[in-house]
């Protein structure tokens, strides 16, 4: 049983996968935040254009 824990402690592939997952999640959060900001600005522009046309 102890040998399994030692083998797992020496294995770094899992750590790399976790790091890549964290980087990907941070990129996703940044993309969502920027899309929400841009989306609200585009909505305002379109609302102003619709108001000008009526």
Number of C-alpha atoms within 10 A of each C-alpha: 5 7 8 8 10 10 10 12 10 8 11 10 10 11 10 11 11 11 12 12 12 12 12 12 12 12 12 12 12 11 12 12 12 11 12 11 11 12 12 11 12 12 11 12 12 12 12 11 11 10 9 8 7 5
